[in-house]
Amino acid sequence: MLIYEFRVILPLTVEEYQVAQLFTVAEASKEQTGGGDGVEVLINSPFDNENNPPQTPLLDGSYQTGQYTHKKYHMATKLPSMFSAILPSSLMIFNELAWNGYPYCRTVLSNDWFLQKFETKIESLHSSDITLENAHNLPAELLAKRQIVYIDISSMEGLSKGDVKDDQNPNTFVSEKTGRGPLAEGRWWEKQHNCPVMCAYKLVTCHFNVWGLQQKVEDIIQKQERRIFTIFHRELFCWTDKWHGLTMEDIRRLEEETKNELEMQRKESQTRGLKATDSK
């Protein structure tokens, strides 16, 4: 089992991040959907531990209410055709269960084909204090296993050229609404003071209990999580003028619209795929 704590330093307030994150998730979901694959939103509803308990308890009594989502990620077209042709379909579908009791959030990723052998848990705590040493209150035995990785969105570390879009570069982006940016490359938070600072402490616990593959696969997953967090938060900052000023009511409307749009995209793509198959 590998435990990494990714610390993402961001030029936002904690209150702004709640809206910014949800907006960016919705927009990124649209980009990932097409060809019959992508994100399928099954449930998006409020939870209350007393009256409507989620399937997994939250960290402690401080986060008793929030928003629960269940999504499926269909990945067949994201894999080389030689793999998708021979692998079972259930291996290419991942479940994501998330409990957003902001400022704490928990996300659990699993795969039906691997049953109890695979699980990735992401616990996020968002704070204006960027110096917390044990944000998740880990016991001593887990602290000894935890590896800390700082993610600097002004840096290209861990990314390839294909991961970077010209309009999503924090080194050149300037927000018209807030005046924030551009971010000085390399530990920008120590060099400039024209913006607030917060940290998303993202604790990733990866479990892949398959003999002979465990260490390699868990290491690959942690590296991929770092890449995803870096790309996501670079987008989030560079989309500041799109989400800044939105309310949570605006976000819930956007999420419902996105859910319907994603389902329509997936169904249309599946229909085109069936027609193409029939014509052969």
C-alpha positions, 0 to 999 in steps of 0.5 A: 500500500502506497500513501502519498500526500500531494500538497497543491498550493493555489492562488485562491481563498478556500471559499473560492476553491469550493466553486472553482473545483466543482466548475472545473470538474464539470468542464473537464468531464465534458472534455473527457466524454466522447466516442461512447466513453467518458463520464457517466453521472449516476447520482448527485445529491445531498447527504446527511449522515443522520437521515441519508447516510452515504455508503462510507462514513466520513472522517469524523463528526465535523463533516456530517453533511455535503454532496454525494456523487456516484460516477462511472468512468468508461475507458475503452476508447482511451486504451489501445485497440489491441487491449480493449479488444481482449480485455473484459468490459468491466475492467475498463469501467471505474466507479467513483464514489465521492463525499464532498463535505467541504472543506473535507472531501473523500473520493474512492475509486474502484473497479468491479473486475478486481473486486476487493483487490483494487482501491484508490482513496483520495482524501482532500482537506483545504486550508488557508494554512499551507504549513500543516504537518498532519492535515489528515490527523494520521496515526504514527504508523501511517505517518511513517509510510506517508510520502509528501509531494508538493505540486507547483502549478507554475512548474512543468514538473511531471508533465509532458508537452502534450499535457500543456495547452497554450491558454492554460499556462499559469506563467502567462495567464492574468485574470481580468476579474481578480488581477491575479497572475502571471505566476512566477515559475518555481515556488511562486507563493514565495515570490509574489503577494498579489493573491491569496494562498491556500493548500489542498492537502490530497492524501492518496492511499493506493491498494492493488493486491495482485501478487507480482504487480502490486508495487509497480501498479501502485507506483504508476497510479500515484504518478498518474494522480500527480499528473492529473492533480497538476493538469487539473489545478493549472486549468482551474487557475487559468479558468478563474474568469469563468468561475469567479463570481458564480454561486453554489446555486449556479454550480448545481445548475451547471452540474445538472446541465453537464450530467444531461449533456454527458449522457446525450454525448455518450448515447449519441456516440454509442448509436454512431458506433452501432451504425458503423458496425452494422454497415460493415 
